[in-house]
Amino acid sequence: MSHHGELLAQAWHLLNREPKHPKQASLRRAISSAYYAVFHLLLDEATRLMIPNNQLRPLARRAFDHGEMRRAADLFKQGTLPANLKNALGSTAIVPADLQTVARSFSRLQAERQTADYDLSVSFTRLATHGLVQEADNTFVAWNRVRKDPVAESFLIALLLVRRWDR
């Protein structure tokens, strides 16, 4: 199983670990694992697209920044392409609904992960956590449907280079 697949499985495990009264630590770690499952799925896809040499991919993964990735996701989740990308892909290029789902989920899961990891004043319920883990699961499915689309490939590149597009 892939690293991102293991993280998603870990999120489900943590969610269901204590059947009657889940510990906040288990719920918080489930949310964090759900986010990191999606994060590593996208890193894996992006580095496979951009780096043909397997041995160099781990080094390339370190170049990705959580904040910049969220910035790229925030662009794509609205369904509009940045002007320079629209010019490159053609004026009829659109952001597919599944890619909007991936981008929206990435942004949301990252925000929830930050809350789960750093804001101890917030309590999580099993139901809310289940929704977030299910969202990560759904993101895997949506990504699988859209991953070969040229706009999805441009999204992967944007995860690394979005700050360069603003110039």
Secondary structure as UniProt FT lines:
FT   HELIX           3..15
FT   HELIX           24..50
FT   TURN            54..56
FT   HELIX           57..61
FT   TURN            62..63
FT   HELIX           66..77
FT   TURN            78..79
FT   HELIX           83..89
FT   TURN            91..92
FT   HELIX           97..118
FT   TURN            120..121
FT   HELIX           126..146
FT   TURN            147..148
FT   HELIX           150..165
//
